Amino acid sequence: MTPASRRVLLVQAARHALAWPLLAQGLGARAQAARTEPVTISAVGPGHLPLLPITLAARIGADQAEGLKFHIHYVGGGPRAYRDMLIGNADFGAADMPGMAAQRLAGKPVVAVMPITQVPAYTLVVSQRLRSRVKTVADLKGLVIGGRAGSQLMAAYILRQAGVDPERTNFVAVNLTYENQHAALASGTIDAMMSDEPFATRLVEAGVAFVLEDYHGLTDTRRRLGGLFTNGVVGCSEELIARRPELVDKLVKALRRTLLWIEQHSAREIVEQLAPATEAERVALLKALTTRKNIYSRDGRFSEEQLDAVDRFMRTIEDTPRGRAFRVRDMINSTWAGRMP
């Protein structure tokens, strides 16, 4: 063998040696994909801070660790998320607990299987043009308040606490995007809004709104609502539980992995995994998470304290014989998530 031929063989061998780990990695990824089961989740979003763990689970591989592959369909509000679930367009729905309770009151067979947050996680913002007029929640009487279905229920509850009949204000639906919220406030279409993070942070920094009240802190939530409050929640139909209990088990385990990951990592590391599309989104999300990472349940268990707070909330909002008889515990199945005092 000539020296030139020997060099060719050595080069080819080196190329094969470099290529093999990549090939093996590719084969491993395909094998992993073949072992995962697709699951569809209809969730309020994207960019909705309370349900961020669902998006994050797919980014960090918590779904695949439990043999699942998340397919997330983002929608503009809780009613759509739960409707998608009930008509079979999604296996699970993720939105707000009061919205799910309203579905249950309407006779829909929805069941909560895991809480995501332990506080309402809303920010009540008011148009900057009304800063000199609006000092308290009571000052919102007669004004126009924007929000989604779930956040409007929270706004109505807070108004009642302030002695204001919600019927004396006007509610306008505003979709869950920063652009829509900004346009509604800047144009004067609405006077105030029960906003979500990180959108509220951006609205304040853009100069179109100021914060009137914030519902992210644990201490403030207990003071205002009488206890911590399950808001972000994942649910499914009674039929899915009866037919596919193992799927519910895997989903809960995947999300519990994600909540633990959030607990163990910084806000910056979370943002890096989520990789927002724009710099403005990245900055706002980082700022929101830096101070509000405590909104998430630490272990994904249902809390008696939180369920009691939701009961009080629903009896106030639905002040009818049916509403007063409602018990949130009748619409949860804690078989997989578990419960704590």
N, C-alpha and C positions, 0 to 999 in steps of 0.2 A: 504494500500500500504506500502510495506516494505521500509526502508531507501535505500536499494540497488536499488529497482525499481525506487524510486523517483530520485536517482542520474542518472540512465540511461536515464530517460525522460528529465531531465535537460540538459544532454550532447547532446541528439538528438535535442532538441529545439535550443541549441546554435549553433549546426552545420547548422541547417536550416536557422537560422538568418544570419550566415556568408555567406552561399551559395546564399541566395536570391539576394543580390546586384550584385554578379557576374553573376547570371542567368539573371537578369534584364538587365545588361550591355550587355550581349551576345545577348539577344532578341532585344535590342535597336540597336545594330550594324547590326543585320540581317535585321531589319526593314528599317534602313537607306540605306543599300545596295540595298534593294528591290526598294527603291524610286529613286535611282540614275540611270542615263542613260549612257551607255558606249560611249566614244568618243575616236577615235584613232588619234594620232598625230605622224607623221613621222618627227623626229627632228634630226638635226646634233648633234652628241654626242656619248657616254655620256661624262660628265666632261667638256663640252664646256661652258666656262664662260658666253658668251653673251646670251645663251639660258637656263642658269641655272634656271630662274624663272619657266620654264615649269616643270622641275623635282621637284622643291621646292613646287609648287602648290599641287602636289599629296602627298608630305610628310606632309604638314601642314593642309591638308584637305580643301584647298580653292576650289578644284574641287567639293567635296561633298557638300560644303556649297551652291553651285549653282545647285545642283541636277545632277552633272556629276560624272563619274568615268573615270579618265584619263588612257588610255593605250598608253604608249609611245614606239614607235619603233625607236631606235637610228640607224642612218645611217652615213656613212662617209663623206657626202657632200651634198650641196644644190640641185644639179640636181637630186639626188636620192630621196631626201625628196619631191621635187615638183612632180617628176614622180609618186611616190607612191600615192600622193594625186590625181593626174589627172587620174590615171587608176583605182581608187577606192579602193586601199589597205589601204588608210587612209582618214579620214575626213578632216584633216588639215595638212599643211606642215609648218615647221619652219626652217628657214635658213637665208641666207643673202639677203638683198634687191637688190643689184646689180645682184645677181644670178636670182632672180625672174624677174627683169627687162629684163634680157637676154631671159628668157622664154617667156615673153610677146612680145618681139621683134621678136621672132621666131613664133609668132602666137598662143601661148598656152593661154587658157582662165583662167589665174591665176589672183587672186585678193588679195591684201594685206588688212587685216582687223584690224591689231593692231601692232604697233611698240613695241619692247622690249627694244632696246638700243637707245641711243642718240649720240653715237660716233662709229667709226669703230671697236674699241676694238681688234686691232691687234698689235703684237709686231714684228718688223723686226729684226731678229737675224742673225748674221753672224758667220760662223765657226771660232773657236778660232785660227785656224792655219793661218787665213787671217787678224789677228788683225793689223799687221804692214802695210798691203797693203790697206785695206778698211777703209777709214775715213769718206766718205760721200756716199750718194745714188749714185752719179755719178760714183763712183768707182766700182759699181756692173756691169758696162758695160762688156759684154762678159762672165760673170759668169753664173753659174747654180743656179736658184732660185726654191725652192720647195714650195708647198702649195696646198690647195684645189682650186676648181674652183673659188669661191668667193674671196678668198684671193689672187689668181693670178691676178684677175681683179684689186684689190687694188694695188698690186705690180706694174702692168703695168701703172696705173695712176700715182703713185709716181715717177716712172722712167721718165715718160713724163714731170712731173713737174721739174725734175732735168736736163732736156735737153737730156735724153737718149732715143733713139728709143727702145721700148720693143723688137722689132725684133732683136736687137743686143745682146739680152740675151737669155738664154735657160730656159724654164719652165718645171718642172718635178712634176707630181702629187705625193703627199705624204699624206697618210691617217691620219685621225684625231685620233691618239693615241700618247702618249708620247714615247712609245717604237719605233714606226716607225720613228718619228721625230728625236729621238736620234740616231737611227741606220743610217739614211740618212746623218746626219751631221758628225757623228763620222767616218763613212766609207769613206767620201769624195764624196759620190754620188751627193750631192748638196753642194753648197758653202754658200748659205744663205737661209733664209726661212721667209715667212710671217706667223708667228706662232700665236697660240691662247693661252690665259691663261686658266688654270694655267700651261700649258705645257712649255711656254717660261721661266717662273720662274725656273722650274726644269732643263731646258736645261742649263741655265746660272749657276746655282748652281752646276751642274754636271761637269762644266768646258769644255763643248763641244762648247759653243757659247757665244757671247757677244751681248748686245743690241746696234743696230745702231740707230733705231728710234722707238718711242712708240706712239701709236695712241689711248690712253685711256683718256687722259686729255681733259677737255672741252675747255680750253684756246688754247692748241696746235691744237685741231681739227678745231677750228674757224680760226686760223692763216693759217693752211695748206690747208684746204678744203673750206674756205670762209664761214663756218657756221657749226653748229652741223649737224650730219649725221645719218640718220636712217639706221642701218645695220641689226641687228637681228630683224626679223619680222615674224609674223604668217599670213599665207594666206590660201585660199581655192579656190575651183573652182567657176566659175560663176553659175554653175548648182546647187551647194550646197546652195548658197545664195538664189537662187530662190525657192528652195524646202524646205530648213530648216532654215529660218532666225532666229527662236527661239534658235537653237543650236548655231549659231554664237553669239547671245546675251549672252547666258550662258557662253560660253568659254571666251569671252572678260571680263565678270564680274569676273570670277574665276581668270584670270590672273591679272586683276586690283587689286583684293584683295591681290594677292601675291606681286605685286610691292609695295603696301602700307605696307605690312608686312616687306618687305626688308628695306623700309625707316625707319621703327620704331624699327628695331632690329640690333644688332651688327653683325660684321663679324663672331665672334665666335659662336653666336647663330644660324646663318645661317648654318655654317659648322656642328654644332651639329645635326641639322635637316637632313642634307644631308648624314651624316655618311659615309664618303669615306671609301673604302675597306682597304686601307693601310695607315700607318702612314705618308709615304712620300707624298701621295696624300692629306692627311689632312693638313699637314704643308704647302704645296704649295698653296692649295686652301685658307687657312686662310691668308697667306701672300698676295695673290693676291686681296682678297676681302677687306682686311684692308685698302688698298690704292686705290682700284678701284671700290668701290661700287657705285660710281657716274656714272658709265657707263649706268645704267638702267634709262629708262624713269620713271619719278616720278608718272605719272598718266595714262600712256598708250595712250595718245592722239597723233594724228599726228600733227607735227609741220611744219608750212610753211617754216621756216628757214631750217629745215632738208630736206624737199622735194626739195627745191631750190638747196641744195648742191648735192643731188642725181641726179637731172637733169643735173647739170654742169658736174658731174662725168661721167654720161652715154654719154653725147655729146662728151666728150673727148675720152672715150674708144671706142665708136662706131662712128668714124668719117666718116659717110656715110650719104646720104640724109635721109635714114630711121632713123638712130641714131640721127641726128640733129633735126628731127621732133618729136622725142620721148618726152613725158611728163609723168612723174611719176604719176601725179595726175589722169591720165586716167586709172591707174591700182590699185587705192586704193578705198575702200568703207569705209568711216568714219562714217557710220550710227550709229555704236555701240561704237566705240572708241572715236569719236569726234575729233575736231581739235582746234588748238590754233595758235596764231600769230607766 
